[in-house]
Amino acid sequence: MRIERLAWLACRDEMERRARRWYETLARVLSARGSEVSISRAGRMYPTVTRQMTDADRARRLGVLEFAVDDIAQTLSASEQAALRNTGVLPPWFVGAVLKHAKAVKQEMARAR
């Protein structure tokens, strides 16, 4: 299995958690009851949120994180790659590097549109 895939599997739960937003749980619960959600936070009104919208937004954020994981996984040293293959554990700096690189990936994708 490729090192990029192993890295993704090792940090997928953390990346999915980071791709989730606070209002998605509310939208998911209310949409299960057939409602649409209008959210007000700190005096700002957000547009109506549907489950499909939150799913699409989360998928987009997760896609950016996937690209970042692939790029950062290629920078792992031989010993870090061996540790990942043997134990499934990433180095402590990995998630921080992915999040930092994800910002650059997001900006690059926005410029490409």
SULTA-V971203 format. One record per helix or strand. SS is the DSSP state (A for helix, B for strand). FROM is the first residue (numbers start at 1). LEN is the number of residues. If there is no record, write none. Layout:
SS_FROM_LEN, SS_FROM_LEN
This chain:
A_3_17, A_22_11, B_37_1, B_40_2, B_44_2, B_49_1, A_51_23, A_78_10, A_94_19
